[in-house]
Amino acid sequence: MNEVIKKKVNLPSLVTVKKFSELLGLPLSTVITELMKNGILATINEKIDFETASIIAQDLGFEVLEEATTEGKGMTIEKLIEIMKKEKESGENLKKRPPVVTILGHVDHGKTTLLDTIRKANVAAKESGGITQHINAYQVKKKGQLITFVDTPGHEAFSAMRERGVSLADIAVLVVAADDGVRPQTKEVIEYLLAKKIPTVVAINKIDKPEANIQRVKQELADNGILLEEWGGQVLSSKISAKQNIGIDDLLDSILLLDEVEDFKADFKREGLGIVLESHLDPQKGPVATVLVKTGTLKEGQDIIAGENYGRIRRMEDFTGKRITEAGPSTPISVIGLNGAPNTNDIMQAISGKTARIKHDLAKSVRFGEKGEVLTSQKIYSSIAQENVKKLNIILKSDVQGSLEAIQQILAEIKSDEVAIDYINVGVGNITESDVRLAQNAKSIVFGFNVETTPVAKRMAENASVEIKNYKVIYELVEDIKSRLIAMLPPEIERTDLGKMKVMAIFKTGKKDMIVGGKVTTGRLINGGLLEVMRNDNIIGKGKLENLQENKINVNECEMNKECGITFAGETKIKEGDTIICYREEVKKKTL
């Protein structure tokens, strides 16, 4: 038994009760009994999360280690290049893949125009008509073969790429304007291409211009180490006009010729590895990453890691915006399903059979306030305590990090000095029993966006009277939270002064009421109005006007300069010479 007590156990992020008992090497009845002791009623096939399994395992005498789910974190471009190099050397499982081409050159030599011309001329009309978004990578077909083009926008991006010492592309197209020749920026590019021995095709652009001087361009290229084929060298060249769509076919033929010589291959069977070209937060889709698959195959439904971000591929789209279920080497894709927007040059890696669940500080912090200050729930709690405001405790769960940020940004716009949101916890993923346990302890409400509540968590919530609210539309969730905050606002009382009476006689003094007479000096007194007693300019008590008489006749109001008798309901003892102030209060519900 002692051996069992000392045994270490690895637990996954989610585990069925049956599998949990197998991992512990204990009878199902023992595990279920222990779960019940902790208020959890779960059947053998229901899943419990790591936090719950960890508590139960420790109670049963085990030392718990979480399953290593961060494999691949820290993957760099350099490591990726090393993997591809080893693949090429081994020669196993290799198949032909499309070449990846980037177009480089001086900033105003026609690089962008060339990219646009190639795209328009060679992407099938039915595909180009269906393009719903611009991503900076796309594929064209020439002679039945695919070519992938990757746009490296701006000279700065190229410099950054060069500093990393690697290139995204297999083949470079060096654009040189026939009317301008080799410029300092062009020289910089040439130095890089020669140093890295990147296969290159030269595109001599703007040949339609009167000032074009092709021979000068060839000479300047030779002076800088690029010797073209027609000058006895090995570098292919094409004379083009990107604007007039001249020579584009010849340029693509040159690319395919280089591709044939280089014979680019990759392993389609291994887990997918790709480079993030760009990413953004889409209001509907959440974080979207544009990725170039370098080796292996990425598939819909796979768990993935990209830099510090993680998730599951919920949807993949090709460069036309069309949904695809898998993407092999050299394919540019948009990936939806990460918990946050990764950085350019991050490596996306598929993780087979494991949940890419990386715990990091962002999951338990809140982007809050106009300047995007990162506050922990403890800091917010401290701030709330200091300002003596009422707080709404919430736990917020969402399908993706982008949705969490969007919800919190909208909620941050709700300004109030009297009520505030206290984020007990925020995170990505379904609502689990650990969320319910936390909500119970913190007396908070659990809000979910585009997530499910596990059956165990649902049952726990019912037993513990924890409220769980799930939404599919962000603004419905926000409106619910806003309405709860409004309900917490203290009512606003609006006072209206009606008139004053000078006390001239005391007719009766009771324990909790008095009958007094006097003259209305300003405004009017109304039956049922609220009263204040003023003596020597100080308010000494409050009460209510329960009966108003004028000439011993009951009236609803008495106007200025008239005498009246009133029944004052209150404990204050009124004296002759006091002033009675009559007023009314209207309770108004505040809003945000």
C-alpha atoms as one frame of an Amber mdcrd trajectory, in Angstrom:
protein
   0.000   0.000   0.000   2.931   2.297   0.783   4.156   1.917  -2.789   0.772
   3.134  -4.068   0.858   6.130  -1.714   4.281   7.191  -2.963   3.471   6.574
  -6.606   3.691   9.502  -9.024   0.932   9.822 -11.590   0.729  11.774 -14.845
  -2.710  13.211 -15.479  -4.032  14.671 -18.747  -5.984  17.931 -18.922  -9.257
  15.945 -19.196  -9.829  12.327 -18.157 -12.820  10.005 -17.838 -13.538   8.623
 -14.363 -12.843   5.104 -15.670  -9.470   6.064 -17.184  -8.660   8.024 -14.013
  -9.128   4.915 -11.856  -6.917   2.936 -14.275  -4.161   5.569 -14.060  -4.311
   5.411 -10.261  -4.536   1.625 -10.255  -7.494   1.802  -7.871 -10.999   0.284
  -8.043 -13.683   2.442  -9.659 -15.729   2.351  -6.453 -12.832   3.943  -4.495
 -12.458   6.780  -7.012 -16.223   7.434  -7.267 -16.541   7.433  -3.446 -13.732
  10.008  -3.190 -15.390  12.152  -5.884 -18.670  12.023  -3.960 -16.890  13.132
  -0.782 -15.899  16.249  -2.735 -19.458  16.856  -3.879 -18.931  15.498  -7.407
 -21.387  12.977  -8.822 -19.820  11.636 -12.015 -20.497   8.473 -14.018 -17.614
   6.280 -15.195 -17.659   7.716 -18.740 -17.878  11.369 -17.766 -14.750  13.511
 -17.945 -13.267  15.479 -15.082 -10.689  18.244 -15.522  -7.067  18.199 -14.349
  -7.704  20.411 -11.291 -10.435  18.068  -9.970  -8.497  14.877 -10.792  -5.422
  16.378  -9.132  -7.285  17.098  -5.854  -8.799  13.593  -5.758  -5.475  11.908
  -6.589  -3.672  13.849  -3.863  -6.421  12.976  -1.360  -5.796   9.336  -2.273
  -2.066   9.754  -1.567  -0.621  10.268  -5.045   1.948  12.795  -6.223   0.482
  14.428  -9.331   2.304  15.515 -12.473   0.354  17.195 -15.263   0.701  15.618
 -18.669   3.358  17.386 -20.744   1.139  19.360 -23.094   3.609  22.015 -24.103
   5.707  19.926 -26.458   6.729  22.076 -29.380   6.571  25.338 -27.431   9.714
  27.260 -28.236   9.949  25.914 -31.788  11.854  28.482 -33.870  12.433  29.051
 -37.573  15.997  27.859 -37.058  14.750  24.565 -35.579  12.255  24.230 -38.422
  15.012  24.700 -41.010  17.060  22.048 -39.192  14.106  19.610 -39.287  13.648
  20.193 -43.020  17.361  19.756 -43.635  17.313  16.368 -41.840  14.202  15.375
 -43.806  15.961  16.130 -47.075  19.054  14.174 -46.034  17.048  11.133 -44.943
  15.025  11.045 -48.176  12.194   9.181 -46.414   8.512   9.794 -47.205   9.432
  12.724 -49.457   7.080  13.936 -52.180   7.226  16.812 -54.643   5.787  20.080
 -53.301   5.112  23.448 -54.985   7.989  25.949 -54.922   7.587  28.945 -52.617
   8.518  32.169 -54.371   9.078  35.654 -52.975   9.487  38.821 -55.014  12.203
  41.208 -53.862  13.686  44.427 -55.134  13.838  48.189 -54.809  10.724  49.775
 -53.348   9.477  51.459 -56.547  10.642  48.980 -59.181   7.228  47.326 -59.608
   7.232  44.492 -57.054   3.615  45.048 -55.945   2.360  45.539 -59.503   4.054
  42.300 -60.559   2.434  40.374 -57.702  -0.990  41.758 -58.605  -0.524  41.010
 -62.312   0.536  37.397 -61.629  -2.414  36.925 -59.287  -5.020  38.376 -61.693
  -3.658  36.649 -64.777  -3.071  33.188 -63.340  -5.574  32.576 -60.564  -8.619
  30.953 -62.193 -11.462  33.452 -62.671 -13.850  31.386 -60.588 -11.346  31.411
 -57.731 -10.325  35.053 -57.912 -13.981  36.026 -57.996 -14.449  34.224 -54.730
 -11.581  35.875 -52.853 -13.105  37.339 -49.717  -9.971  38.575 -48.025  -6.456
  39.579 -48.908  -3.757  37.427 -47.378  -0.125  37.972 -48.222   0.342  34.548
 -49.810  -1.417  32.813 -52.684  -0.988  30.095 -55.306  -1.105  30.183 -59.103
  -1.200  27.333 -61.587   1.090  27.148 -64.623   1.247  24.078 -66.906  -0.772
  22.184 -64.302   1.781  22.918 -61.592   1.208  25.038 -58.507   3.517  27.897
 -57.525   3.154  29.566 -54.120   3.889  33.289 -53.902   4.635  34.921 -50.550
   4.593  38.695 -50.337   7.210  40.153 -48.006   5.728  43.630 -47.610   8.159
  46.503 -47.440  11.900  46.709 -47.147  11.732  46.573 -43.315  10.144  43.116
 -43.372  12.851  41.895 -45.731  15.563  43.267 -43.439  14.000  41.524 -40.439
  13.872  38.273 -42.406  17.521  38.641 -43.386  18.499  39.268 -39.777  16.920
  35.950 -38.798  19.351  34.401 -41.278  16.723  32.396 -43.109  14.272  32.819
 -45.935  10.652  31.801 -46.180  11.040  31.164 -49.875  12.728  28.545 -52.057
  13.093  30.847 -55.046  13.544  34.627 -55.177  12.415  36.836 -58.052  14.655
  39.903 -58.123  12.829  42.819 -59.748  14.999  45.489 -61.365  13.486  48.402
 -63.276  14.910  48.711 -66.820  14.761  52.513 -66.616  16.455  52.780 -63.209
  18.933  49.906 -62.904  20.541  48.509 -59.748  19.882  50.783 -56.759  21.462
  50.625 -53.254  18.459  48.658 -51.968  18.821  46.212 -54.884  22.501  45.714
 -53.976  21.506  44.860 -50.419  19.086  42.217 -51.686  21.702  40.763 -54.054
  24.245  40.432 -51.232  21.701  38.513 -49.180  20.659  36.201 -52.060  24.280
  35.372 -52.898  25.238  34.803 -49.248  22.319  32.417 -48.682  22.677  30.804
 -52.146  18.970  31.230 -52.823  17.960  30.211 -56.375  17.074  33.450 -58.177
  15.261  34.602 -61.309  15.802  38.206 -62.386  12.755  40.067 -63.695  13.824
  43.110 -65.711  10.678  45.228 -65.388   9.299  48.312 -67.184  10.761  47.293
 -70.568   7.897  49.227 -72.239   9.285  52.549 -70.975  11.193  54.739 -73.502
  14.082  55.170 -71.028  14.509  51.389 -70.618  18.130  50.255 -70.945  18.279
  46.476 -70.596  21.999  46.178 -71.410  22.880  48.624 -68.630  20.833  46.591
 -66.161  22.660  43.373 -67.164  26.025  45.095 -66.761  25.144  46.500 -63.328
  23.891  43.072 -62.218  27.161  41.484 -63.382  29.123  44.163 -61.487  27.255
  43.089 -58.332  27.783  39.348 -58.752  24.612  38.336 -60.667  25.734  36.947
 -64.058  22.772  36.247 -66.316  22.558  33.188 -68.579  22.914  35.177 -71.790
  26.153  36.617 -70.407  27.558  33.171 -69.720  26.250  32.881 -66.165  23.649
  30.597 -64.588  20.987  33.090 -63.443  17.752  33.020 -65.445  16.123  36.304
 -66.449  12.873  37.490 -67.997  12.090  40.792 -69.643   8.696  41.953 -68.431
   6.269  44.795 -68.052   4.155  44.119 -64.971   1.864  47.010 -65.857   1.247
  45.877 -69.448   1.228  42.128 -68.588   4.202  41.461 -70.910   6.556  38.505
 -70.318   4.707  37.116 -67.269   4.343  33.635 -68.793   8.074  33.589 -69.545
   8.819  34.519 -65.913   6.608  31.690 -64.602   8.306  29.255 -67.007  11.689
  30.317 -65.574  10.398  29.677 -62.043   9.188  26.190 -63.038  12.551  25.480
 -64.700  14.373  26.358 -61.475  11.869  24.265 -59.548  12.642  21.280 -61.795
  16.373  21.690 -61.172  16.063  22.168 -57.390  13.362  19.464 -56.987  11.742
  20.756 -53.793  10.283  17.955 -51.654   8.746  17.491 -48.212   7.264  14.844
 -45.931   3.477  15.078 -46.304   2.845  12.400 -43.642   4.434  14.010 -40.591
   2.672  16.430 -38.224   2.308  19.843 -39.851   4.812  22.638 -39.291   4.284
  26.117 -40.699   5.442  29.724 -40.413   3.007  32.453 -39.321   3.098  35.203
 -41.950   0.613  37.508 -40.231  -2.303  37.413 -37.775  -5.225  39.539 -36.687
  -8.303  39.525 -34.477 -11.511  39.158 -36.454 -14.659  40.373 -34.622 -16.609
  37.286 -35.753 -13.925  34.608 -36.049 -11.562  35.638 -33.242  -7.792  35.307
 -33.850  -6.939  34.453 -37.480  -3.400  33.439 -38.465  -2.061  33.345 -42.031
   0.304  30.391 -42.171   2.610  28.920 -44.787   2.893  25.150 -44.262   6.558
  24.210 -44.648   6.425  20.467 -44.051   3.870  17.887 -42.963   0.097  18.294
 -43.201  -2.130  20.450 -41.035  -5.687  19.127 -40.619  -8.941  20.588 -39.341
  -9.577  19.511 -35.749  -5.899  19.160 -34.816  -4.512  20.689 -31.620  -1.892
  23.316 -32.420   0.706  25.579 -30.848   1.983  28.825 -32.396   4.555  30.672
 -30.305   2.882  31.396 -26.958  -0.591  30.649 -28.320  -2.480  27.386 -28.460
  -5.803  25.994 -29.617  -7.486  23.671 -32.057  -7.995  24.213 -35.793 -11.720
  24.950 -35.985 -11.533  26.070 -39.598  -8.934  26.346 -42.350  -9.320  28.458
 -45.473  -7.208  28.636 -48.600  -6.113  31.994 -50.053  -9.481  32.389 -51.801
 -11.385  32.087 -48.521 -12.649  28.590 -49.372 -12.848  26.097 -46.493 -10.390
  23.188 -46.675  -9.911  20.232 -44.329  -6.176  19.736 -44.776  -3.157  21.631
 -46.074   0.159  20.125 -47.168   3.631  21.642 -47.665   3.885  25.013 -49.480
   0.181  25.754 -48.941  -0.765  29.217 -47.642  -3.791  29.064 -45.317  -5.830
  31.048 -42.803  -6.183  29.198 -39.496  -9.035  29.896 -37.060  -9.051  28.424
 -33.555  -6.048  29.793 -31.664  -6.604  31.448 -28.288  -4.697  34.560 -29.363
  -3.057  36.223 -32.356   0.501  34.856 -32.781   3.501  36.902 -33.904   4.933
  36.957 -37.423   7.610  34.242 -37.772   6.101  32.124 -34.961   6.047  28.420
 -35.832   2.687  26.674 -35.926   2.958  23.039 -34.924   0.323  20.310 -34.868
   0.331  18.194 -31.723  -1.148  14.780 -32.290  -3.278  13.156 -29.637  -2.691
  15.836 -27.024  -4.436  19.013 -25.972  -2.315  22.059 -26.765  -3.149  23.618
 -23.428  -0.406  26.000 -22.353  -0.963  27.745 -19.075   0.333  31.294 -19.159
  -0.297  34.556 -17.349  -2.686  35.919 -19.962  -5.308  33.299 -19.137  -5.602
  34.645 -15.595  -5.174  38.351 -16.217  -7.545  40.922 -17.574  -6.971  43.531
 -20.225  -8.786  46.356 -18.551  -9.058  50.126 -18.983  -8.440  52.537 -21.838
  -4.680  52.060 -21.956  -4.925  48.267 -22.071  -3.352  47.981 -18.603  -3.030
  44.371 -17.517  -4.604  43.971 -14.085  -4.901  40.823 -12.034  -8.166  40.094
 -10.266  -6.355  40.787  -6.979  -5.441  44.296  -8.131  -8.976  44.953  -9.299
 -10.341  43.599  -5.999  -8.013  45.886  -4.036  -9.053  48.875  -6.149 -12.721
  48.067  -5.622 -12.270  47.725  -1.846 -10.489  51.055  -1.662 -13.129  52.897
  -3.642 -15.960  51.242  -1.691 -17.910  50.279  -4.810 -20.268  47.355  -5.213
 -18.749  44.541  -7.250 -20.194  41.916  -9.558 -18.068  38.761  -9.304 -17.847
  36.907 -12.601 -15.939  34.016 -14.131 -15.640  34.418 -17.886 -14.962  31.493
 -20.243 -14.719  31.718 -24.020 -13.787  29.595 -27.025 -10.864  31.823 -28.058
  -8.635  34.473 -26.490  -9.811  37.020 -29.061 -13.401  36.736 -27.852 -12.285
  37.190 -24.234 -10.441  40.368 -25.165 -13.379  41.673 -27.199 -15.841  41.075
 -24.324 -13.538  42.682 -21.765 -12.878  45.684 -24.002 -16.621  46.293 -24.395
 -17.211  45.863 -20.654 -14.300  48.221 -19.889 -16.286  50.990 -21.597 -18.914
  50.789 -18.828 -17.889  53.609 -16.490 -19.232  53.880 -12.948 -17.983  55.067
  -9.555 -20.524  52.908  -7.735 -20.391  49.448  -9.345 -17.640  47.423 -10.998
 -16.847  43.997 -12.430 -14.489  41.775 -10.484 -13.035  39.102 -12.770 -12.503
  36.154 -10.441 -11.079  34.215 -13.387 -11.035  34.361 -17.182 -10.011  31.597
 -19.525 -10.404  29.744 -22.788 -12.323  26.471 -22.937 -15.481  24.803 -21.692
 -16.965  25.450 -18.263 -15.691  22.723 -15.944 -16.210  21.681 -12.338 -13.171
  23.716 -11.222 -14.930  26.845 -12.551 -18.043  25.920 -10.561 -15.994  25.291
  -7.422 -14.288  28.672  -7.804 -17.635  30.379  -8.448 -19.113  28.800  -5.342
 -16.249  30.005  -3.146 -16.200  33.510  -4.650 -20.008  33.825  -4.897 -19.701
  34.645  -8.569 -21.671  34.016 -11.770 -20.112  31.961 -14.567 -20.513  33.458
 -18.037 -19.633  31.412 -21.115 -19.282  32.530 -24.724 -19.383  29.871 -27.460
 -18.508  27.160 -24.930 -20.267  24.184 -23.370 -20.731  23.257 -19.718 -19.567
  19.740 -18.906 -22.294  17.441 -17.489 -20.391  17.091 -14.211 -20.017  20.873
 -13.890 -23.721  21.357 -14.688 -24.745  18.949 -11.938 -22.325  20.542  -9.477
 -23.696  24.007 -10.290 -27.272  22.881  -9.624 -26.316  21.387  -6.274 -24.247
  24.418  -5.265 -26.785  26.992  -6.626 -24.117  28.470  -8.918 -25.572  30.413
 -11.848 -24.128  29.587 -15.289 -25.076  31.680 -18.304 -24.007  30.623 -21.826
 -24.202  32.903 -24.866 -23.533  32.693 -28.596 -23.712  36.466 -29.207 -21.228
  38.782 -27.477 -23.648  41.688 -27.104 -26.279  39.520 -25.408 -23.679  38.473
 -22.846 -22.569  42.085 -22.363 -26.172  43.279 -21.975 -26.815  40.655 -19.273
 -23.761  41.772 -17.298 -24.699  45.427 -17.805 -28.273  44.878 -16.575 -26.921
  43.149 -13.444 -24.620  46.096 -12.777 -27.551  48.516 -13.219 -29.615  46.490
 -10.740 -26.779  46.894  -8.213 -26.720  50.695  -8.521 -28.114  52.499  -5.461
 -31.289  54.419  -6.353 -30.990  58.128  -7.052 -33.278  60.255  -4.880 -34.364
  63.540  -6.383 -35.637  66.102  -3.839 -37.995  68.993  -4.594 -38.584  71.650
  -1.914 -42.245  72.766  -1.856 -42.582  75.387   0.891 -41.958  76.534   4.489
 -44.154  77.126   7.518 -43.336  79.207  10.633 -44.558  77.366  13.787 -46.770
  79.671  15.846 -48.530  77.229  18.240 -48.183  73.724  19.721 -51.559  71.965
  20.128 -50.570  68.397  21.033 -47.357  66.556  21.812 -47.326  62.773  21.493
 -44.546  60.190  21.614 -44.289  59.903  17.857 -46.423  62.761  16.594 -47.350
  66.382  17.247 -50.120  68.749  16.159 -48.829  72.254  15.484 -50.140  75.416
  13.848 -48.407  78.114  11.838 -48.252  80.279   8.760 -46.962  79.263   5.293
 -44.140  81.718   4.536 -43.017  80.428   1.132 -44.410  78.041  -1.498 -47.000
  75.571  -0.210 -47.459  72.605   2.085 -49.024  69.406   0.723 -50.709  66.600
   2.609 -48.476  63.488   2.710 -45.344  65.560   2.067 -42.018  64.971   3.826
 -41.004  67.445   6.529 -37.800  68.777   8.027 -37.641  70.752  11.273 -35.227
  73.686  11.235 -34.155  75.561  14.390 -31.607  78.369  14.316 -30.714  77.477
  10.698 -29.953  73.839  11.636 -32.012  70.791  10.640 -32.831  69.007  13.893
 -35.210  66.301  12.692 -37.388  64.808   9.989 -40.949  63.566   9.715 -44.052
  63.343   7.563 -47.113  65.555   7.135 -49.945  63.144   7.952 -52.857  65.590
   8.139 -53.294  69.150   6.867 -56.118  71.461   7.933 -57.094  74.967   6.989
 -59.823  76.583   9.181 -60.255  73.119  10.798 -61.121  71.599   7.400 -58.975
  68.837   5.896 -57.233  70.047   2.722 -54.676  68.612   0.314 -52.504  71.739
   0.275 -52.082  75.128   1.884 -50.589  78.073   0.013 -48.286  80.935   1.024
 -49.509  83.526   3.582 -52.246  81.186   4.838 -52.450  79.677   8.297 -52.873
  75.962   8.833 -52.610  73.142  11.312 -50.589  70.016  10.628 -50.103  66.579
  12.150 -46.352  65.970  12.243 -45.416  62.233  12.327 -41.959  61.917  13.811
 -40.021  61.814  17.069 -38.618  65.351  16.903 -40.057  67.728  19.518 -41.101
  70.934  17.739 -41.107  74.326  19.490 -42.737  77.647  18.662 -40.511  79.651
  16.300 -39.225  76.530  14.477 -39.502  76.369  10.690 -41.111  73.379   8.999
 -39.805  72.665   5.494 -42.099  70.628   3.238 -40.562  68.674   0.372 -41.044
  65.558  -1.719 -38.575  62.899  -2.911 -38.694  60.945  -6.144 -36.741  57.717
  -6.425 -35.125  57.377  -9.844 -33.410  54.216 -11.041 -29.890  54.909 -12.230
 -28.485  53.543 -15.445 -25.036  53.118 -16.960
